[in-house]
């Protein structure tokens, strides 16, 4: 009985930890917007890390906002910038 209880508690703790880290599929966002994964990362993350941000950031940002909407865009950008989000680049 104690073994089953310990196993159940261990599984509950593991699954709670796994669900705490959120997944963000950059490839899915890129497919939905028609942008590259690099452009999506630029829009959701720190744009100055990308050399092309001066010429393409606004256009890419408008595409993402147009497809996802303002609220979902803000939510994804916040999730992307958090350190605990696990980013999936492509499938």
Steps between C-alpha positions, in 0.01 A plus 500: 500500500777746586675427171184585303454820697859610443478416131176698470651801673811484282290486184283789617806712574656417163188579301449828687855604416460403137183704460657807662736542205294623207566413139517756224518366145672769295462286187123496542489878538722535193273273294190691606651841419704415191822616667820309565577367847781754519257785436257366761781477756599858415144626549433310823845542654768766502503647148837672528668160509412466129689705241194537278269639769536860378351419162258215570384514863192720451376302201548168677338632818195622305463158338512321834253743656271475198483122512503443876336816630642750745424306820635166380808678362571660838442168680737314266767769525482484879516120496795507258696745714449304822791276580283200591331473159630218284525611139454255216668633186358275230339163450 
